[in-house]
């Protein structure tokens, strides 16, 4: 998934953490909600500015980060 148009990083927003479409909702927030047991439907109901594509972009972003981290440590 190409998430570059969805996941944004701005130095002056949320301390430069990756956010969703310039909103103040971070990738970490979404991952934490999912890890805590919230369903996609619950997250979308609580945060009407988010879309299902936004949530998939968070997962793709996290997977890419994990992949890059593994490559760095495996080399």
Order of alpha helices (4+ residues) and beta strands (2+ residues): beta-beta-alpha-alpha-alpha
